[in-house]
Amino acid sequence: SKQAMIDYGDSLRFSKGKRAVDLYKRALFETKNIETASLAAFKAADTYLSMGDTDNAKEYYGKILKGNMGFITKDPEKAYAFAKKLAGAFIFSQAIEVGETTLPKLNKKSESYEALLGDLGDWAAALGDSEKAKANYKRYLSEYPKGRFSHLIEAKLDKLNFGTKQDMGTEDLLKIASKYPKEQVGQKALVKAMKSLIAAKRYADVLAMEPKTAGLPKDLASEASGYVIKSEKELFAAKLSSNECKDALLLLSKKRITPLASEEPKLFDCYMAVGEMQKAYELAKKNLAVKDL
């Protein structure tokens, strides 16, 4: 009789979904057979899902996962397809639960095992569990260093690390910037690396990176430009202070920075040293009213 309720529900499922669900639930709660109960719960959940009622679908899928996971995973390939179905409905926590139980049942040489390992990382990332996502991505790259999806998984891991690792070093940032120059993650890494180099007073390195900033979106371009000008000012001051006149004047010739008043005496000496008499004269004339000078 309980199987008859399920079969009758099947005949109504696509025309009278609510009536079908009532029949499945009646079979579920009246039967004492776990397989029949699992089948009824599964069909109720599936019908809820087809009706767009995700919350009830999760509830009834959950009854199976908690009470009889073997009903789902007895056929690993079908279980993987089911996990993907859950993920497609944004039910990521249950997709992971099914996927993690199914993975050991699959042959490691099968395409499904490899794909599921990558999917588990994606589902964890979608759920916001960065550590679990990283662990699955790392496991994939460890087991399949030259796998079908290795280049995609490596990129996902890089982006996840960039988004979650607060103390990422300059060299790691530069690697990401180099690998993904036209993607947002690479562009952000580039600007973040420039900021890190400024903090380390590696001003020449920042200036050397300027060509890579071409094509940055407006907000990042503005930030990068600020770092370039800052580096130019600091490097100019250092070169001027150490009497490296040619280098100092070359930086000044780009006409993006203005010397400080306190730097003008040294700048005058540099103009004289390299024979830039007109510029030396103009600087002297500007300062005629300054008694100390």
Backbone bond lengths (Angstrom), bond angles and torsions (degrees), N, CA, C in turn:
res aa  C-N    CA-C-N  psi(-1)  N-CA   C-N-CA  omega(-1)  CA-C   N-CA-C  phi
1 S - - - 1.471 - - 1.520 111.37 -
2 K 1.345 116.07 -37.20 1.475 119.10 -179.97 1.536 109.79 -68.91
3 Q 1.330 115.63 -38.88 1.471 119.19 176.71 1.525 110.31 -65.20
4 A 1.330 115.54 -34.47 1.471 119.90 178.14 1.525 110.48 -64.56
5 M 1.342 116.53 -37.91 1.471 120.19 176.72 1.529 110.42 -61.87
6 I 1.334 115.26 -42.24 1.470 119.96 179.89 1.525 110.45 -65.14
7 D 1.340 115.99 -44.72 1.469 119.80 -179.79 1.525 111.13 -64.17
8 Y 1.319 115.54 -38.63 1.471 120.05 178.86 1.537 109.02 -66.38
9 G 1.335 116.71 -40.61 1.466 121.08 176.10 1.516 111.27 -59.26
10 D 1.339 116.23 -40.15 1.472 120.42 179.08 1.525 111.32 -59.78
11 S 1.325 116.29 -37.17 1.472 120.03 -177.25 1.533 111.84 -72.68
12 L 1.362 115.42 -19.69 1.470 120.08 -178.63 1.530 113.61 -103.86
13 R 1.307 114.99 -9.44 1.476 120.59 -167.94 1.527 113.89 -52.97
14 F 1.326 117.11 -42.07 1.462 119.73 -173.59 1.533 112.94 -93.63
15 S 1.331 116.50 -8.13 1.466 119.00 178.99 1.523 111.90 -110.95
16 K 1.334 115.72 -36.73 1.471 121.02 -179.24 1.534 108.28 -135.36
17 G 1.333 114.35 74.56 1.454 120.44 -173.57 1.520 113.97 -57.47
18 K 1.322 117.82 -43.56 1.465 120.66 -177.87 1.527 111.60 -64.68
19 R 1.316 115.96 -39.53 1.475 120.30 177.84 1.525 109.87 -65.29
20 A 1.336 116.31 -40.47 1.468 120.20 178.54 1.523 110.27 -62.26
21 V 1.334 116.52 -43.72 1.463 120.30 179.28 1.525 110.96 -60.57
22 D 1.318 117.43 -40.79 1.468 120.98 179.18 1.528 110.66 -60.48
23 L 1.320 116.23 -39.99 1.468 120.04 178.49 1.526 111.69 -67.39
24 Y 1.334 116.26 -42.65 1.465 119.94 178.58 1.534 110.49 -62.13
25 K 1.319 116.38 -43.74 1.466 120.65 -178.51 1.529 110.92 -66.76
26 R 1.325 116.75 -37.43 1.465 119.58 177.60 1.525 110.37 -63.24
27 A 1.349 115.32 -43.16 1.473 119.14 177.52 1.521 110.64 -63.07
28 L 1.331 116.15 -40.55 1.458 121.46 -179.29 1.525 111.76 -60.76
29 F 1.308 117.04 -46.83 1.462 120.20 -172.98 1.538 113.28 -84.87
30 E 1.336 116.50 -16.89 1.461 118.30 -179.54 1.527 113.26 -95.45
31 T 1.316 117.70 -22.35 1.462 119.77 -176.50 1.533 111.81 -80.14
32 K 1.316 114.71 154.93 1.467 120.36 175.03 1.536 109.91 -111.44
33 N 1.327 115.12 1.74 1.468 120.49 -179.05 1.527 108.91 -95.09
34 I 1.319 116.89 122.72 1.472 120.15 -173.86 1.526 112.44 -66.08
35 E 1.319 117.42 -33.91 1.466 119.68 179.85 1.529 110.83 -69.04
36 T 1.324 115.45 -41.23 1.467 119.47 177.32 1.526 110.18 -64.66
37 A 1.331 115.37 -41.90 1.473 120.34 178.70 1.517 110.61 -61.84
38 S 1.326 116.14 -42.38 1.471 120.67 -179.46 1.518 110.97 -64.38
39 L 1.344 115.53 -42.21 1.461 119.85 179.63 1.526 110.43 -63.88
40 A 1.337 116.28 -42.80 1.466 120.65 -179.46 1.527 110.74 -64.86
41 A 1.335 116.35 -42.86 1.473 120.77 179.36 1.523 110.58 -64.28
42 F 1.328 115.91 -41.17 1.465 120.75 -179.19 1.530 110.63 -63.25
43 K 1.338 115.86 -44.60 1.462 119.62 -179.02 1.531 111.35 -69.10
44 A 1.337 116.53 -35.02 1.469 119.89 176.62 1.527 109.78 -64.21
45 A 1.343 115.63 -45.62 1.462 120.48 -179.89 1.528 110.58 -62.92
46 D 1.313 116.15 -44.82 1.474 120.84 179.75 1.526 111.33 -60.19
47 T 1.337 115.35 -40.73 1.470 119.53 -179.32 1.527 110.40 -68.33
48 Y 1.327 115.56 -42.30 1.467 119.04 175.68 1.529 110.16 -57.48
49 L 1.332 115.89 -42.43 1.466 120.52 -178.17 1.526 110.53 -63.83
50 S 1.322 116.41 -43.04 1.471 119.92 179.65 1.527 111.41 -66.53
51 M 1.351 116.58 -22.58 1.462 121.38 177.68 1.535 111.76 -88.62
52 G 1.334 116.03 -2.17 1.463 120.07 179.07 1.512 114.11 83.69
53 D 1.334 117.44 11.26 1.469 121.99 -179.82 1.532 108.56 -96.09
54 T 1.332 115.57 81.35 1.470 121.01 -174.13 1.527 112.36 -66.14
55 D 1.316 117.75 -37.97 1.473 120.39 -177.44 1.527 111.54 -61.18
56 N 1.333 116.65 -47.71 1.468 119.19 178.50 1.525 111.42 -68.13
57 A 1.338 116.00 -35.02 1.466 119.45 177.10 1.528 109.73 -59.73
58 K 1.337 116.45 -46.24 1.474 120.48 178.31 1.520 111.21 -59.52
59 E 1.338 115.87 -40.96 1.471 119.49 -178.05 1.524 111.17 -61.26
60 Y 1.333 116.82 -45.41 1.465 119.49 -175.64 1.529 112.62 -79.88
61 Y 1.333 117.11 -31.63 1.464 118.11 170.75 1.522 108.76 -62.58
62 G 1.321 116.19 -40.43 1.460 121.52 -179.21 1.514 112.84 -59.24
63 K 1.345 116.95 -34.53 1.468 120.39 178.85 1.527 110.74 -61.56
64 I 1.334 115.61 -38.03 1.473 119.61 -179.92 1.529 109.82 -72.76
65 L 1.326 115.99 -46.53 1.469 119.85 -176.42 1.517 110.79 -61.24
66 K 1.317 116.25 -35.19 1.466 120.19 -179.31 1.526 111.73 -79.90
67 G 1.333 116.52 -40.77 1.463 119.48 -172.58 1.510 116.10 -95.39
68 N 1.351 117.03 -24.65 1.464 118.43 -175.44 1.529 110.39 -159.05
69 M 1.315 116.34 64.83 1.468 120.95 -179.17 1.522 111.26 -57.34
70 G 1.318 116.71 -30.98 1.469 120.76 -179.70 1.514 112.81 -59.78
71 F 1.335 117.34 -27.08 1.462 121.15 177.11 1.521 110.52 -60.24
72 I 1.335 115.71 -35.52 1.466 121.19 -179.29 1.521 111.20 -82.40
73 T 1.322 116.88 -41.59 1.471 120.52 -168.33 1.526 114.56 -96.65
74 K 1.336 117.47 5.04 1.476 117.82 -178.91 1.527 111.61 -63.39
75 D 1.328 115.80 -28.70 1.474 120.64 172.39 1.531 106.37 -115.44
76 P 1.345 117.98 99.77 1.478 120.85 -173.62 1.526 114.25 -56.88
77 E 1.321 117.90 -37.70 1.460 120.14 -179.42 1.533 111.22 -66.01
78 K 1.345 115.52 -42.10 1.463 119.64 177.47 1.534 110.08 -68.34
79 A 1.335 115.45 -34.96 1.468 119.36 178.81 1.527 110.40 -63.89
80 Y 1.329 116.42 -40.24 1.473 120.07 178.48 1.526 109.99 -64.72
81 A 1.331 116.43 -42.27 1.471 120.08 177.84 1.532 109.97 -61.36
82 F 1.331 115.89 -37.82 1.462 120.32 178.96 1.534 110.41 -66.89
83 A 1.328 116.75 -42.03 1.470 120.73 178.25 1.527 110.42 -59.53
84 K 1.333 116.27 -41.70 1.472 119.88 177.79 1.530 111.21 -65.11
85 K 1.325 115.27 -34.61 1.470 119.54 177.72 1.531 109.74 -64.31
86 L 1.317 116.67 -43.10 1.463 121.02 177.79 1.530 110.31 -61.21
87 A 1.326 116.16 -46.42 1.470 120.40 -179.73 1.525 110.44 -62.29
88 G 1.331 116.08 -37.21 1.459 120.14 178.53 1.517 112.63 -63.71
89 A 1.341 115.37 -23.97 1.472 120.78 177.58 1.528 110.62 -96.82
90 F 1.334 116.52 11.37 1.466 123.61 179.60 1.530 112.97 65.35
91 I 1.335 116.21 24.47 1.468 120.36 175.63 1.533 106.41 -96.83
92 F 1.329 115.36 70.07 1.466 120.54 -168.85 1.522 113.64 -71.01
93 S 1.330 117.36 -35.59 1.470 118.96 -177.27 1.524 110.56 -63.04
94 Q 1.336 117.30 -42.64 1.458 119.63 178.97 1.526 111.47 -74.69
95 A 1.331 116.96 -31.70 1.469 119.90 175.56 1.532 109.87 -60.56
96 I 1.337 115.88 -42.61 1.469 120.38 178.45 1.526 110.43 -65.77
97 E 1.334 116.54 -42.18 1.467 120.80 -179.65 1.524 110.84 -59.09
98 V 1.324 115.73 -47.06 1.470 120.00 178.74 1.528 110.27 -67.28
99 G 1.326 116.19 -43.54 1.470 120.42 -177.94 1.513 112.89 -62.32
100 E 1.327 116.83 -43.12 1.472 120.68 -179.00 1.530 111.17 -66.86
101 T 1.334 116.82 -33.42 1.471 120.09 177.93 1.528 110.57 -75.16
102 T 1.317 115.86 -32.60 1.472 120.68 -176.86 1.523 112.69 -78.55
103 L 1.322 117.15 -34.39 1.472 121.24 -172.80 1.530 113.55 -51.78
104 P 1.342 119.89 -49.17 1.470 118.96 -179.15 1.525 113.42 -65.54
105 K 1.329 117.17 -18.27 1.467 120.77 -178.56 1.527 112.32 -84.47
106 L 1.325 116.11 -12.82 1.468 120.79 -179.65 1.522 110.70 -89.91
107 N 1.306 115.77 149.91 1.469 121.14 176.16 1.531 109.04 -71.61
108 K 1.331 116.78 130.05 1.470 120.21 -177.45 1.524 112.90 -61.07
109 K 1.313 116.17 -22.22 1.465 119.80 -179.38 1.534 111.93 -87.16
110 S 1.331 116.14 -3.86 1.461 118.85 -177.32 1.523 110.60 -82.56
111 E 1.325 115.42 153.51 1.462 120.87 177.92 1.532 110.91 -64.79
112 S 1.329 116.23 -32.52 1.462 120.51 -178.11 1.524 111.59 -66.09
113 Y 1.342 116.70 -40.28 1.472 120.09 178.96 1.526 110.20 -60.61
114 E 1.318 115.79 -48.24 1.468 120.38 -179.12 1.525 111.15 -61.79
115 A 1.330 115.93 -45.68 1.466 120.31 -178.44 1.524 111.33 -66.34
116 L 1.337 117.06 -41.25 1.465 121.03 -178.92 1.521 111.09 -63.65
117 L 1.315 116.90 -38.07 1.466 120.55 179.52 1.533 110.54 -60.23
118 G 1.325 115.98 -41.86 1.460 119.63 176.44 1.522 112.21 -69.84
119 D 1.344 115.69 -38.74 1.471 119.98 179.28 1.523 111.35 -62.97
120 L 1.314 117.35 -38.55 1.465 120.43 179.67 1.530 110.68 -59.46
121 G 1.325 116.45 -37.09 1.461 120.38 175.45 1.515 111.39 -65.75
122 D 1.332 116.28 -43.23 1.474 121.12 179.79 1.527 111.18 -63.13
123 W 1.338 115.84 -42.79 1.471 119.46 -177.25 1.521 111.02 -68.78
124 A 1.328 116.10 -37.63 1.470 119.17 177.62 1.525 110.11 -66.37
125 A 1.336 116.49 -39.97 1.468 120.30 178.33 1.528 110.43 -63.60
126 A 1.336 116.51 -41.03 1.468 120.75 179.20 1.523 111.19 -65.00
127 L 1.321 115.70 -29.32 1.469 121.13 179.66 1.525 111.64 -82.36
128 G 1.354 115.65 -10.57 1.463 120.26 -179.90 1.510 113.53 90.45
129 D 1.329 117.49 8.15 1.468 121.33 179.23 1.535 107.91 -92.36
130 S 1.319 115.35 83.05 1.468 120.60 -174.48 1.522 112.98 -62.84
131 E 1.331 116.45 -39.35 1.468 119.23 -177.48 1.524 111.28 -65.17
132 K 1.335 116.59 -42.77 1.468 119.63 178.78 1.531 109.88 -66.71
133 A 1.330 116.47 -38.93 1.467 119.89 178.46 1.525 110.03 -61.54
134 K 1.328 117.25 -46.80 1.466 121.12 179.33 1.521 110.93 -60.39
135 A 1.342 116.41 -42.69 1.471 120.31 -178.50 1.527 110.54 -61.16
136 N 1.332 117.03 -42.20 1.468 119.91 179.71 1.521 111.90 -69.35
137 Y 1.333 116.95 -39.67 1.467 120.33 178.01 1.538 110.59 -64.17
138 K 1.331 115.95 -43.02 1.473 120.04 179.02 1.534 110.63 -64.40
139 R 1.317 115.17 -39.98 1.472 118.99 179.02 1.526 109.84 -64.03
140 Y 1.326 116.42 -41.71 1.467 119.70 178.14 1.530 110.01 -58.68
141 L 1.333 117.00 -49.79 1.465 120.78 -176.94 1.519 111.52 -66.21
142 S 1.347 116.29 -28.08 1.462 120.38 177.24 1.527 110.46 -72.17
143 E 1.342 116.67 -42.17 1.466 120.57 -177.07 1.531 112.55 -83.92
144 Y 1.350 115.47 -27.51 1.471 119.66 -178.04 1.530 110.16 -133.77
145 P 1.345 117.80 67.01 1.470 119.53 -178.01 1.526 113.39 -60.09
146 K 1.328 116.73 -24.70 1.467 120.93 177.64 1.524 110.17 -123.52
147 G 1.337 114.85 35.31 1.453 120.59 -176.81 1.516 113.60 -72.10
148 R 1.324 115.02 174.61 1.474 120.70 -177.82 1.518 111.79 -62.14
149 F 1.335 115.93 -30.63 1.462 119.69 -175.29 1.531 112.90 -113.67
150 S 1.326 116.76 12.56 1.473 119.65 -172.24 1.527 112.52 -59.79
151 H 1.349 117.23 -39.27 1.471 119.17 -179.10 1.533 110.90 -67.82
152 L 1.324 116.26 -34.49 1.462 119.93 178.17 1.522 111.05 -72.21
153 I 1.334 115.87 -42.16 1.475 120.80 -179.33 1.518 110.03 -65.12
154 E 1.329 116.59 -41.46 1.469 120.51 179.49 1.532 110.63 -60.72
155 A 1.330 115.67 -41.78 1.469 119.94 178.51 1.524 111.20 -64.67
156 K 1.327 116.77 -41.70 1.470 120.74 179.12 1.525 110.66 -63.81
157 L 1.330 116.25 -40.03 1.464 120.01 179.22 1.525 111.03 -66.69
158 D 1.330 116.69 -41.59 1.471 120.80 177.04 1.528 110.54 -58.22
159 K 1.327 115.61 -46.80 1.465 120.36 -176.72 1.522 111.45 -68.34
160 L 1.326 115.43 -35.21 1.459 119.57 178.57 1.527 110.01 -68.95
161 N 1.324 116.32 -41.96 1.469 120.49 177.56 1.525 110.63 -61.78
162 F 1.331 116.25 -43.13 1.466 120.40 -179.54 1.524 111.26 -62.28
163 G 1.334 115.31 -38.55 1.456 119.78 -177.00 1.514 114.68 -77.47
164 T 1.351 116.57 -21.63 1.475 118.82 -173.54 1.525 113.89 -116.65
165 K 1.325 117.42 -21.79 1.464 120.17 -176.92 1.525 109.49 -90.02
166 Q 1.321 116.03 107.22 1.466 121.01 -173.51 1.532 112.92 -73.43
167 D 1.331 117.02 -30.61 1.464 120.22 -174.18 1.532 112.33 -104.04
168 M 1.302 117.18 34.16 1.475 120.63 -179.09 1.522 109.86 -62.74
169 G 1.328 116.00 130.80 1.460 121.67 -176.84 1.520 112.82 -72.19
170 T 1.328 115.20 162.85 1.463 121.16 -177.38 1.523 111.70 -58.55
171 E 1.325 116.73 -43.43 1.468 119.47 -177.10 1.522 111.64 -64.46
172 D 1.349 116.03 -39.04 1.473 119.29 177.76 1.533 110.53 -65.42
173 L 1.331 115.60 -39.29 1.467 119.87 178.09 1.527 110.80 -63.11
174 L 1.318 115.59 -41.68 1.471 120.01 -179.71 1.528 111.34 -66.20
175 K 1.340 116.61 -33.83 1.465 119.98 177.65 1.532 110.31 -64.56
176 I 1.330 115.48 -44.12 1.472 119.43 179.50 1.524 110.25 -65.18
177 A 1.342 115.84 -41.11 1.466 120.18 178.69 1.520 110.89 -61.38
178 S 1.323 115.97 -37.94 1.466 121.07 -179.07 1.532 111.74 -72.76
179 K 1.340 117.06 -35.74 1.462 121.19 -177.01 1.530 112.78 -76.54
180 Y 1.349 116.15 -30.73 1.463 119.37 -175.01 1.532 110.75 -129.99
181 P 1.344 117.38 59.03 1.469 120.24 -173.35 1.526 114.75 -64.53
182 K 1.333 117.31 -25.45 1.466 119.69 -176.83 1.526 112.61 -103.71
183 E 1.343 115.92 3.01 1.457 120.08 178.81 1.522 110.00 -103.66
184 Q 1.326 115.82 155.30 1.458 120.70 -177.08 1.525 111.61 -57.72
185 V 1.338 116.42 -39.92 1.463 118.95 -177.61 1.534 110.70 -63.11
186 G 1.341 116.90 -40.22 1.460 120.75 179.28 1.513 112.04 -69.31
187 Q 1.324 116.54 -38.66 1.470 120.80 179.70 1.529 111.07 -66.91
188 K 1.338 115.94 -41.48 1.462 119.64 177.65 1.525 110.84 -66.36
189 A 1.330 116.18 -38.81 1.468 120.41 178.71 1.529 110.70 -63.42
190 L 1.336 116.31 -38.16 1.461 121.10 179.07 1.531 110.60 -60.47
191 V 1.328 116.54 -48.90 1.468 121.11 -178.51 1.529 110.46 -66.70
192 K 1.331 116.02 -38.16 1.465 120.04 178.87 1.531 110.51 -66.21
193 A 1.340 116.16 -35.47 1.466 120.44 177.54 1.528 110.31 -66.76
194 M 1.320 116.79 -39.06 1.469 120.86 177.68 1.530 110.62 -61.94
195 K 1.312 115.79 -41.80 1.467 120.59 178.17 1.528 110.72 -62.85
196 S 1.328 115.27 -40.77 1.463 120.74 178.98 1.531 111.47 -65.02
197 L 1.331 116.43 -38.89 1.468 121.00 178.52 1.535 111.21 -67.79
198 I 1.326 116.60 -35.74 1.467 120.79 176.05 1.527 109.46 -60.96
199 A 1.340 115.77 -45.40 1.473 120.53 -179.62 1.528 111.02 -61.53
200 A 1.336 115.74 -31.59 1.465 120.46 179.53 1.535 112.08 -88.22
201 K 1.332 116.95 3.26 1.471 124.00 -179.89 1.526 112.56 60.72
202 R 1.348 115.16 31.49 1.467 120.60 177.30 1.542 108.24 -95.74
203 Y 1.336 113.72 66.95 1.460 120.42 -171.90 1.525 113.20 -66.72
204 A 1.316 116.61 -37.39 1.469 119.83 180.00 1.528 110.56 -63.19
205 D 1.343 116.55 -36.74 1.468 120.47 178.79 1.520 111.01 -65.77
206 V 1.327 116.12 -37.09 1.469 119.75 178.30 1.527 109.94 -63.87
207 L 1.333 116.70 -45.12 1.463 120.63 -179.99 1.530 111.29 -63.40
208 A 1.316 116.22 -34.71 1.465 120.02 179.05 1.527 111.73 -67.40
209 M 1.328 116.22 -22.73 1.464 120.74 -179.29 1.529 112.79 -85.91
210 E 1.329 116.98 -6.66 1.466 120.02 -174.81 1.533 113.57 -53.76
211 P 1.342 120.24 -43.14 1.476 119.16 -179.62 1.537 113.13 -58.45
212 K 1.333 116.69 -28.25 1.462 120.47 -178.52 1.528 112.24 -73.55
213 T 1.338 116.38 -13.82 1.470 119.24 -178.49 1.523 112.52 -83.57
214 A 1.328 117.12 -7.55 1.477 120.18 178.06 1.522 109.50 -63.40
215 G 1.300 117.05 131.19 1.460 120.66 178.66 1.514 114.65 91.21
216 L 1.345 117.22 2.49 1.461 119.27 177.10 1.531 109.91 -69.05
217 P 1.333 117.69 149.21 1.470 118.84 175.01 1.522 110.42 -62.17
218 K 1.315 116.57 160.14 1.468 122.86 -169.62 1.525 113.78 -51.86
219 D 1.335 117.26 -47.88 1.464 119.47 -176.20 1.525 111.89 -66.24
220 L 1.329 116.62 -41.82 1.468 120.29 179.19 1.528 110.79 -71.97
221 A 1.338 117.13 -35.39 1.469 121.02 179.69 1.526 110.07 -62.93
222 S 1.318 116.47 -39.92 1.465 121.08 179.35 1.526 111.17 -64.43
223 E 1.340 115.62 -43.04 1.473 120.05 179.04 1.524 110.72 -65.75
224 A 1.332 116.40 -43.93 1.467 120.78 -179.85 1.525 110.83 -63.03
225 S 1.340 116.98 -40.40 1.465 121.54 178.99 1.531 110.79 -60.79
226 G 1.332 115.39 -38.95 1.466 119.85 177.52 1.517 111.99 -61.50
227 Y 1.323 116.40 -40.14 1.464 120.23 178.90 1.532 111.49 -68.25
228 V 1.336 116.30 -36.20 1.468 120.78 178.97 1.531 110.14 -65.17
229 I 1.335 117.13 -47.32 1.464 121.43 -179.34 1.527 110.55 -64.38
230 K 1.324 116.12 -42.26 1.469 120.63 177.60 1.528 110.02 -58.16
231 S 1.338 116.60 -45.81 1.468 121.24 -179.57 1.518 111.14 -64.50
232 E 1.329 116.00 -39.48 1.458 120.79 -179.79 1.536 110.63 -63.02
233 K 1.325 116.44 -43.21 1.469 121.37 179.03 1.521 111.18 -63.34
234 E 1.326 115.44 -46.44 1.470 120.07 -177.11 1.531 111.04 -66.72
235 L 1.330 115.43 -41.06 1.457 119.24 -178.78 1.530 110.64 -69.91
236 F 1.325 116.72 -38.26 1.465 121.01 176.72 1.536 110.54 -59.96
237 A 1.328 115.07 -46.99 1.470 120.02 -179.95 1.529 110.96 -60.39
238 A 1.335 116.32 -40.66 1.470 120.48 -178.77 1.530 111.06 -68.10
239 K 1.323 116.71 -43.08 1.467 120.96 -179.75 1.525 110.80 -66.29
240 L 1.322 116.23 -40.60 1.461 121.14 179.42 1.526 110.46 -64.28
241 S 1.322 114.83 -43.14 1.469 120.28 -178.41 1.524 111.99 -63.86
242 S 1.339 116.63 -34.15 1.468 120.49 -178.41 1.529 112.49 -95.85
243 N 1.360 116.20 15.04 1.471 122.69 177.29 1.530 114.22 60.33
244 E 1.319 116.29 27.65 1.468 120.57 173.99 1.535 106.85 -88.65
245 C 1.327 113.51 73.36 1.469 120.14 -168.15 1.522 114.29 -62.72
246 K 1.314 117.83 -43.28 1.469 119.87 -177.97 1.523 111.57 -60.42
247 D 1.346 115.68 -44.11 1.465 119.92 179.64 1.526 110.92 -66.68
248 A 1.333 116.52 -41.22 1.463 120.70 -179.93 1.526 110.61 -62.78
249 L 1.342 116.08 -45.98 1.470 119.94 -177.90 1.529 112.22 -69.79
250 L 1.333 116.16 -30.06 1.461 119.66 176.71 1.536 110.14 -64.69
251 L 1.323 116.30 -41.62 1.464 120.50 176.95 1.529 110.67 -63.89
252 L 1.322 116.16 -40.85 1.461 120.99 -178.71 1.523 111.58 -68.05
253 S 1.337 116.01 -28.62 1.472 120.13 -175.71 1.526 112.84 -68.10
254 K 1.342 117.15 -15.53 1.460 120.34 178.09 1.527 111.81 -73.11
255 K 1.347 114.90 -11.80 1.473 122.85 175.42 1.536 113.09 57.81
256 R 1.324 114.37 39.43 1.469 118.34 177.95 1.532 110.95 -114.22
257 I 1.321 116.98 -12.00 1.460 120.38 -179.60 1.530 109.85 -127.16
258 T 1.317 115.99 154.29 1.466 122.28 178.49 1.523 108.52 -118.24
259 P 1.352 117.14 125.31 1.472 119.10 -179.71 1.531 110.88 -62.71
260 L 1.315 115.50 147.92 1.459 120.67 174.45 1.530 108.94 -73.43
261 A 1.317 116.28 155.40 1.471 120.21 177.99 1.523 111.08 -57.14
262 S 1.320 116.04 -37.34 1.471 120.55 -179.39 1.525 112.11 -68.20
263 E 1.353 117.52 -17.26 1.467 121.44 -179.32 1.533 112.06 -91.71
264 E 1.321 117.25 -10.84 1.462 120.09 -172.89 1.537 113.91 -66.24
265 P 1.349 120.15 -37.52 1.475 117.81 176.26 1.529 112.84 -58.43
266 K 1.353 115.95 -43.00 1.467 119.98 178.67 1.535 109.99 -66.76
267 L 1.328 115.44 -38.73 1.458 119.79 -179.56 1.534 110.01 -64.47
268 F 1.349 117.00 -38.91 1.466 121.88 176.52 1.533 110.08 -58.34
269 D 1.330 114.99 -46.56 1.476 119.58 179.02 1.522 111.24 -59.81
270 C 1.344 116.32 -38.90 1.470 120.37 -179.92 1.524 110.81 -66.63
271 Y 1.322 116.55 -42.89 1.466 119.62 177.57 1.525 110.34 -58.78
272 M 1.321 116.17 -43.25 1.474 120.44 179.33 1.523 110.79 -64.85
273 A 1.346 115.03 -40.28 1.468 120.07 -175.64 1.520 112.30 -65.06
274 V 1.326 116.67 -33.94 1.469 119.14 -176.97 1.529 112.02 -99.54
275 G 1.341 116.37 2.90 1.462 120.30 176.56 1.514 114.45 82.66
276 E 1.317 116.93 20.38 1.476 120.32 176.96 1.536 108.00 -86.87
277 M 1.336 117.15 69.35 1.463 122.28 -170.87 1.536 112.98 -65.44
278 Q 1.321 116.51 -39.38 1.458 119.19 -179.06 1.526 111.24 -62.67
279 K 1.353 115.73 -43.61 1.462 120.05 179.75 1.524 110.40 -68.67
280 A 1.337 116.55 -36.00 1.473 120.22 177.53 1.524 109.17 -64.18
281 Y 1.358 116.86 -43.36 1.473 122.59 179.66 1.533 110.66 -61.70
282 E 1.347 116.24 -44.97 1.466 120.04 -179.13 1.518 111.42 -63.74
283 L 1.339 116.53 -38.37 1.466 120.62 179.15 1.530 110.31 -68.45
284 A 1.347 115.74 -40.64 1.472 120.07 178.89 1.525 110.25 -64.89
285 K 1.327 116.31 -44.60 1.458 121.57 -179.24 1.536 110.60 -60.28
286 K 1.309 116.09 -40.39 1.482 121.66 179.07 1.525 110.38 -60.30
287 N 1.339 115.53 -32.80 1.479 119.27 -173.46 1.523 113.82 -101.13
288 L 1.328 118.48 12.47 1.479 120.45 -177.88 1.527 112.61 -58.71
289 A 1.305 116.12 -32.14 1.474 119.78 -177.27 1.517 113.30 -80.01
290 V 1.330 117.33 -9.85 1.468 120.24 -179.59 1.491 109.99 -86.54
291 K 1.335 117.69 108.05 1.478 122.06 -170.76 1.531 112.10 -60.43
292 D 1.337 116.67 -43.55 1.463 119.13 -177.03 1.529 112.04 -61.48
293 L 1.322 114.61 -40.37 1.451 117.93 -179.44 1.525 111.04 -70.39
